[in-house]
Amino acid sequence: MDYSFGNAHVEVEKNFTKNEQVKATVKAVAEKIKEKEEKDNA
């Protein structure tokens, strides 16, 4: 029982980390696009 609980916890940790990385990437891309649009509009 402990073993499977541990595995479930590891999966949650992995998914959480992955989601954080995805969010960070999306944010970085959005900022780049925003900068480009501001340059184009200037």
PQR file of N, CA, C, O and H, with PARSE charges and radii, in Angstrom:
ATOM      1  N   MET A   1       0.835  -1.199   0.000 -0.4000 1.5000
ATOM      2  CA  MET A   1       0.000   0.000   0.000 -0.0000 2.0000
ATOM      3  C   MET A   1       0.877   1.260   0.000  0.5500 1.7000
ATOM      4  O   MET A   1       0.681   2.176  -0.798 -0.5500 1.4000
ATOM      5  N   ASP A   2       1.831   1.275   0.902 -0.4000 1.5000
ATOM      6  CA  ASP A   2       2.744   2.417   0.959 -0.0000 2.0000
ATOM      7  C   ASP A   2       3.429   2.640  -0.386  0.5500 1.7000
ATOM      8  O   ASP A   2       3.587   3.769  -0.852 -0.5500 1.4000
ATOM      9  H   ASP A   2       1.990   0.530   1.551  0.4000 1.0000
ATOM     10  N   TYR A   3       3.832   1.517  -0.993 -0.4000 1.5000
ATOM     11  CA  TYR A   3       4.588   1.574  -2.240 -0.0000 2.0000
ATOM     12  C   TYR A   3       3.785   2.273  -3.341  0.5500 1.7000
ATOM     13  O   TYR A   3       4.286   3.177  -4.010 -0.5500 1.4000
ATOM     14  H   TYR A   3       3.704   0.600  -0.614  0.4000 1.0000
ATOM     15  N   SER A   4       2.527   1.840  -3.519 -0.4000 1.5000
ATOM     16  CA  SER A   4       1.711   2.432  -4.579 -0.0000 2.0000
ATOM     17  C   SER A   4       1.381   3.892  -4.260  0.5500 1.7000
ATOM     18  O   SER A   4       1.285   4.722  -5.164 -0.5500 1.4000
ATOM     19  H   SER A   4       2.120   1.105  -2.976  0.4000 1.0000
ATOM     20  N   PHE A   5       1.210   4.196  -2.982 -0.4000 1.5000
ATOM     21  CA  PHE A   5       0.964   5.594  -2.612 -0.0000 2.0000
ATOM     22  C   PHE A   5       2.172   6.448  -2.985  0.5500 1.7000
ATOM     23  O   PHE A   5       2.038   7.558  -3.501 -0.5500 1.4000
ATOM     24  H   PHE A   5       1.287   3.521  -2.248  0.4000 1.0000
ATOM     25  N   GLY A   6       3.363   5.895  -2.709 -0.4000 1.5000
ATOM     26  CA  GLY A   6       4.596   6.602  -3.057 -0.0000 2.0000
ATOM     27  C   GLY A   6       4.678   6.859  -4.550  0.5500 1.7000
ATOM     28  O   GLY A   6       5.047   7.953  -4.975 -0.5500 1.4000
ATOM     29  H   GLY A   6       3.472   4.994  -2.290  0.4000 1.0000
ATOM     30  N   ASN A   7       4.334   5.850  -5.354 -0.4000 1.5000
ATOM     31  CA  ASN A   7       4.360   6.011  -6.805 -0.0000 2.0000
ATOM     32  C   ASN A   7       3.370   7.069  -7.260  0.5500 1.7000
ATOM     33  O   ASN A   7       3.683   7.889  -8.123 -0.5500 1.4000
ATOM     34  H   ASN A   7       4.034   4.961  -5.009  0.4000 1.0000
ATOM     35  N   ALA A   8       2.179   7.051  -6.682 -0.4000 1.5000
ATOM     36  CA  ALA A   8       1.165   8.037  -7.047 -0.0000 2.0000
ATOM     37  C   ALA A   8       1.689   9.434  -6.737  0.5500 1.7000
ATOM     38  O   ALA A   8       1.496  10.365  -7.520 -0.5500 1.4000
ATOM     39  H   ALA A   8       1.925   6.385  -5.981  0.4000 1.0000
ATOM     40  N   HIS A   9       2.346   9.575  -5.602 -0.4000 1.5000
ATOM     41  CA  HIS A   9       2.894  10.876  -5.207 -0.0000 2.0000
ATOM     42  C   HIS A   9       3.954  11.337  -6.205  0.5500 1.7000
ATOM     43  O   HIS A   9       4.002  12.507  -6.584 -0.5500 1.4000
ATOM     44  H   HIS A   9       2.503   8.819  -4.966  0.4000 1.0000
ATOM     45  N   VAL A  10       4.802  10.396  -6.623 -0.4000 1.5000
ATOM     46  CA  VAL A  10       5.850  10.727  -7.596 -0.0000 2.0000
ATOM     47  C   VAL A  10       5.214  11.190  -8.902  0.5500 1.7000
ATOM     48  O   VAL A  10       5.671  12.161  -9.507 -0.5500 1.4000
ATOM     49  H   VAL A  10       4.763   9.446  -6.315  0.4000 1.0000
ATOM     50  N   GLU A  11       4.163  10.500  -9.338 -0.4000 1.5000
ATOM     51  CA  GLU A  11       3.481  10.898 -10.577 -0.0000 2.0000
ATOM     52  C   GLU A  11       2.929  12.313 -10.457  0.5500 1.7000
ATOM     53  O   GLU A  11       3.064  13.122 -11.375 -0.5500 1.4000
ATOM     54  H   GLU A  11       3.792   9.711  -8.847  0.4000 1.0000
ATOM     55  N   VAL A  12       2.305  12.603  -9.316 -0.4000 1.5000
ATOM     56  CA  VAL A  12       1.760  13.945  -9.102 -0.0000 2.0000
ATOM     57  C   VAL A  12       2.879  14.979  -9.166  0.5500 1.7000
ATOM     58  O   VAL A  12       2.732  16.028  -9.793 -0.5500 1.4000
ATOM     59  H   VAL A  12       2.195  11.946  -8.571  0.4000 1.0000
ATOM     60  N   GLU A  13       4.000  14.671  -8.510 -0.4000 1.5000
ATOM     61  CA  GLU A  13       5.141  15.594  -8.518 -0.0000 2.0000
ATOM     62  C   GLU A  13       5.618  15.832  -9.947  0.5500 1.7000
ATOM     63  O   GLU A  13       5.879  16.969 -10.338 -0.5500 1.4000
ATOM     64  H   GLU A  13       4.119  13.819  -8.001  0.4000 1.0000
ATOM     65  N   LYS A  14       5.732  14.753 -10.729 -0.4000 1.5000
ATOM     66  CA  LYS A  14       6.200  14.866 -12.112 -0.0000 2.0000
ATOM     67  C   LYS A  14       5.253  15.743 -12.916  0.5500 1.7000
ATOM     68  O   LYS A  14       5.685  16.644 -13.635 -0.5500 1.4000
ATOM     69  H   LYS A  14       5.520  13.829 -10.411  0.4000 1.0000
ATOM     70  N   ASN A  15       3.953  15.472 -12.788 -0.4000 1.5000
ATOM     71  CA  ASN A  15       2.964  16.245 -13.535 -0.0000 2.0000
ATOM     72  C   ASN A  15       3.001  17.708 -13.133  0.5500 1.7000
ATOM     73  O   ASN A  15       2.911  18.592 -13.986 -0.5500 1.4000
ATOM     74  H   ASN A  15       3.601  14.740 -12.204  0.4000 1.0000
ATOM     75  N   PHE A  16       3.134  17.969 -11.842 -0.4000 1.5000
ATOM     76  CA  PHE A  16       3.183  19.342 -11.352 -0.0000 2.0000
ATOM     77  C   PHE A  16       4.384  20.070 -11.948  0.5500 1.7000
ATOM     78  O   PHE A  16       4.271  21.202 -12.417 -0.5500 1.4000
ATOM     79  H   PHE A  16       3.208  17.251 -11.149  0.4000 1.0000
ATOM     80  N   THR A  17       5.538  19.398 -11.921 -0.4000 1.5000
ATOM     81  CA  THR A  17       6.759  20.005 -12.450 -0.0000 2.0000
ATOM     82  C   THR A  17       6.596  20.285 -13.937  0.5500 1.7000
ATOM     83  O   THR A  17       6.980  21.348 -14.425 -0.5500 1.4000
ATOM     84  H   THR A  17       5.630  18.478 -11.539  0.4000 1.0000
ATOM     85  N   LYS A  18       6.024  19.322 -14.651 -0.4000 1.5000
ATOM     86  CA  LYS A  18       5.822  19.483 -16.085 -0.0000 2.0000
ATOM     87  C   LYS A  18       4.903  20.671 -16.355  0.5500 1.7000
ATOM     88  O   LYS A  18       5.176  21.485 -17.238 -0.5500 1.4000
ATOM     89  H   LYS A  18       5.713  18.458 -14.254  0.4000 1.0000
ATOM     90  N   ASN A  19       3.819  20.768 -15.595 -0.4000 1.5000
ATOM     91  CA  ASN A  19       2.890  21.880 -15.778 -0.0000 2.0000
ATOM     92  C   ASN A  19       3.568  23.214 -15.515  0.5500 1.7000
ATOM     93  O   ASN A  19       3.329  24.185 -16.233 -0.5500 1.4000
ATOM     94  H   ASN A  19       3.597  20.108 -14.878  0.4000 1.0000
ATOM     95  N   GLU A  20       4.413  23.268 -14.492 -0.4000 1.5000
ATOM     96  CA  GLU A  20       5.127  24.511 -14.180 -0.0000 2.0000
ATOM     97  C   GLU A  20       6.042  24.884 -15.344  0.5500 1.7000
ATOM     98  O   GLU A  20       6.138  26.056 -15.709 -0.5500 1.4000
ATOM     99  H   GLU A  20       4.608  22.479 -13.909  0.4000 1.0000
ATOM    100  N   GLN A  21       6.712  23.895 -15.926 -0.4000 1.5000
ATOM    101  CA  GLN A  21       7.608  24.155 -17.052 -0.0000 2.0000
ATOM    102  C   GLN A  21       6.817  24.648 -18.254  0.5500 1.7000
ATOM    103  O   GLN A  21       7.242  25.572 -18.948 -0.5500 1.4000
ATOM    104  H   GLN A  21       6.634  22.943 -15.631  0.4000 1.0000
ATOM    105  N   VAL A  22       5.661  24.026 -18.500 -0.4000 1.5000
ATOM    106  CA  VAL A  22       4.819  24.429 -19.629 -0.0000 2.0000
ATOM    107  C   VAL A  22       4.351  25.865 -19.432  0.5500 1.7000
ATOM    108  O   VAL A  22       4.402  26.677 -20.355 -0.5500 1.4000
ATOM    109  H   VAL A  22       5.316  23.275 -17.936  0.4000 1.0000
ATOM    110  N   LYS A  23       3.893  26.172 -18.216 -0.4000 1.5000
ATOM    111  CA  LYS A  23       3.434  27.537 -17.922 -0.0000 2.0000
ATOM    112  C   LYS A  23       4.549  28.542 -18.161  0.5500 1.7000
ATOM    113  O   LYS A  23       4.321  29.599 -18.750 -0.5500 1.4000
ATOM    114  H   LYS A  23       3.852  25.512 -17.465  0.4000 1.0000
ATOM    115  N   ALA A  24       5.754  28.217 -17.707 -0.4000 1.5000
ATOM    116  CA  ALA A  24       6.891  29.121 -17.856 -0.0000 2.0000
ATOM    117  C   ALA A  24       7.202  29.337 -19.336  0.5500 1.7000
ATOM    118  O   ALA A  24       7.491  30.458 -19.754 -0.5500 1.4000
ATOM    119  H   ALA A  24       5.940  27.359 -17.229  0.4000 1.0000
ATOM    120  N   THR A  25       7.143  28.270 -20.122 -0.4000 1.5000
ATOM    121  CA  THR A  25       7.418  28.363 -21.556 -0.0000 2.0000
ATOM    122  C   THR A  25       6.371  29.219 -22.246  0.5500 1.7000
ATOM    123  O   THR A  25       6.704  30.096 -23.043 -0.5500 1.4000
ATOM    124  H   THR A  25       6.908  27.360 -19.782  0.4000 1.0000
ATOM    125  N   VAL A  26       5.110  28.966 -21.940 -0.4000 1.5000
ATOM    126  CA  VAL A  26       4.016  29.733 -22.546 -0.0000 2.0000
ATOM    127  C   VAL A  26       4.176  31.211 -22.212  0.5500 1.7000
ATOM    128  O   VAL A  26       3.990  32.073 -23.071 -0.5500 1.4000
ATOM    129  H   VAL A  26       4.840  28.253 -21.292  0.4000 1.0000
ATOM    130  N   LYS A  27       4.518  31.496 -20.970 -0.4000 1.5000
ATOM    131  CA  LYS A  27       4.691  32.882 -20.534 -0.0000 2.0000
ATOM    132  C   LYS A  27       5.828  33.544 -21.310  0.5500 1.7000
ATOM    133  O   LYS A  27       5.698  34.682 -21.761 -0.5500 1.4000
ATOM    134  H   LYS A  27       4.668  30.796 -20.272  0.4000 1.0000
ATOM    135  N   ALA A  28       6.939  32.831 -21.463 -0.4000 1.5000
ATOM    136  CA  ALA A  28       8.093  33.373 -22.171 -0.0000 2.0000
ATOM    137  C   ALA A  28       7.747  33.657 -23.631  0.5500 1.7000
ATOM    138  O   ALA A  28       8.116  34.701 -24.170 -0.5500 1.4000
ATOM    139  H   ALA A  28       7.045  31.906 -21.096  0.4000 1.0000
ATOM    140  N   VAL A  29       7.047  32.735 -24.261 -0.4000 1.5000
ATOM    141  CA  VAL A  29       6.652  32.909 -25.662 -0.0000 2.0000
ATOM    142  C   VAL A  29       5.708  34.099 -25.792  0.5500 1.7000
ATOM    143  O   VAL A  29       5.847  34.913 -26.705 -0.5500 1.4000
ATOM    144  H   VAL A  29       6.748  31.887 -23.823  0.4000 1.0000
ATOM    145  N   ALA A  30       4.746  34.195 -24.875 -0.4000 1.5000
ATOM    146  CA  ALA A  30       3.792  35.304 -24.913 -0.0000 2.0000
ATOM    147  C   ALA A  30       4.512  36.640 -24.786  0.5500 1.7000
ATOM    148  O   ALA A  30       4.164  37.603 -25.469 -0.5500 1.4000
ATOM    149  H   ALA A  30       4.633  33.534 -24.133  0.4000 1.0000
ATOM    150  N   GLU A  31       5.513  36.700 -23.915 -0.4000 1.5000
ATOM    151  CA  GLU A  31       6.261  37.948 -23.737 -0.0000 2.0000
ATOM    152  C   GLU A  31       7.039  38.298 -24.998  0.5500 1.7000
ATOM    153  O   GLU A  31       7.115  39.466 -25.378 -0.5500 1.4000
ATOM    154  H   GLU A  31       5.796  35.918 -23.360  0.4000 1.0000
ATOM    155  N   LYS A  32       7.619  37.287 -25.650 -0.4000 1.5000
ATOM    156  CA  LYS A  32       8.359  37.531 -26.894 -0.0000 2.0000
ATOM    157  C   LYS A  32       7.421  38.089 -27.966  0.5500 1.7000
ATOM    158  O   LYS A  32       7.763  39.044 -28.664 -0.5500 1.4000
ATOM    159  H   LYS A  32       7.557  36.338 -25.341  0.4000 1.0000
ATOM    160  N   ILE A  33       6.241  37.486 -28.090 -0.4000 1.5000
ATOM    161  CA  ILE A  33       5.260  37.936 -29.084 -0.0000 2.0000
ATOM    162  C   ILE A  33       4.858  39.379 -28.790  0.5500 1.7000
ATOM    163  O   ILE A  33       4.768  40.205 -29.698 -0.5500 1.4000
ATOM    164  H   ILE A  33       5.963  36.711 -27.523  0.4000 1.0000
ATOM    165  N   LYS A  34       4.620  39.670 -27.526 -0.4000 1.5000
ATOM    166  CA  LYS A  34       4.226  41.017 -27.117 -0.0000 2.0000
ATOM    167  C   LYS A  34       5.316  42.024 -27.490  0.5500 1.7000
ATOM    168  O   LYS A  34       5.023  43.092 -28.028 -0.5500 1.4000
ATOM    169  H   LYS A  34       4.693  38.999 -26.788  0.4000 1.0000
ATOM    170  N   GLU A  35       6.572  41.680 -27.204 -0.4000 1.5000
ATOM    171  CA  GLU A  35       7.689  42.564 -27.539 -0.0000 2.0000
ATOM    172  C   GLU A  35       7.744  42.815 -29.040  0.5500 1.7000
ATOM    173  O   GLU A  35       7.946  43.946 -29.480 -0.5500 1.4000
ATOM    174  H   GLU A  35       6.810  40.812 -26.767  0.4000 1.0000
ATOM    175  N   LYS A  36       7.565  41.761 -29.819 -0.4000 1.5000
ATOM    176  CA  LYS A  36       7.618  41.884 -31.278 -0.0000 2.0000
ATOM    177  C   LYS A  36       6.500  42.793 -31.770  0.5500 1.7000
ATOM    178  O   LYS A  36       6.725  43.652 -32.623 -0.5500 1.4000
ATOM    179  H   LYS A  36       7.401  40.842 -29.462  0.4000 1.0000
ATOM    180  N   GLU A  37       5.293  42.607 -31.234 -0.4000 1.5000
ATOM    181  CA  GLU A  37       4.167  43.435 -31.650 -0.0000 2.0000
ATOM    182  C   GLU A  37       4.412  44.898 -31.299  0.5500 1.7000
ATOM    183  O   GLU A  37       4.086  45.791 -32.081 -0.5500 1.4000
ATOM    184  H   GLU A  37       5.110  41.910 -30.541  0.4000 1.0000
ATOM    185  N   GLU A  38       4.984  45.141 -30.125 -0.4000 1.5000
ATOM    186  CA  GLU A  38       5.269  46.518 -29.724 -0.0000 2.0000
ATOM    187  C   GLU A  38       6.292  47.142 -30.665  0.5500 1.7000
ATOM    188  O   GLU A  38       6.175  48.315 -31.018 -0.5500 1.4000
ATOM    189  H   GLU A  38       5.248  44.416 -29.490  0.4000 1.0000
ATOM    190  N   LYS A  39       7.297  46.363 -31.075 -0.4000 1.5000
ATOM    191  CA  LYS A  39       8.301  46.860 -32.022 -0.0000 2.0000
ATOM    192  C   LYS A  39       7.647  47.158 -33.367  0.5500 1.7000
ATOM    193  O   LYS A  39       7.908  48.200 -33.969 -0.5500 1.4000
ATOM    194  H   LYS A  39       7.392  45.410 -30.789  0.4000 1.0000
ATOM    195  N   ASP A  40       6.800  46.247 -33.839 -0.4000 1.5000
ATOM    196  CA  ASP A  40       6.140  46.427 -35.134 -0.0000 2.0000
ATOM    197  C   ASP A  40       5.234  47.652 -35.123  0.5500 1.7000
ATOM    198  O   ASP A  40       5.122  48.353 -36.128 -0.5500 1.4000
ATOM    199  H   ASP A  40       6.589  45.400 -33.351  0.4000 1.0000
ATOM    200  N   ASN A  41       4.591  47.910 -33.995 -0.4000 1.5000
ATOM    201  CA  ASN A  41       3.661  49.032 -33.896 -0.0000 2.0000
ATOM    202  C   ASN A  41       4.374  50.358 -33.672  0.5500 1.7000
ATOM    203  O   ASN A  41       3.797  51.420 -33.906 -0.5500 1.4000
ATOM    204  H   ASN A  41       4.682  47.340 -33.179  0.4000 1.0000
ATOM    205  N   ALA A  42       5.614  50.307 -33.224 -0.4000 1.5000
ATOM    206  CA  ALA A  42       6.349  51.532 -32.899 -0.0000 2.0000
ATOM    207  C   ALA A  42       6.705  52.323 -34.154  0.5500 1.7000
ATOM    208  O   ALA A  42       7.325  53.382 -34.062 -0.5500 1.4000
ATOM    209  H   ALA A  42       6.083  49.444 -33.033  0.4000 1.0000
TER
END
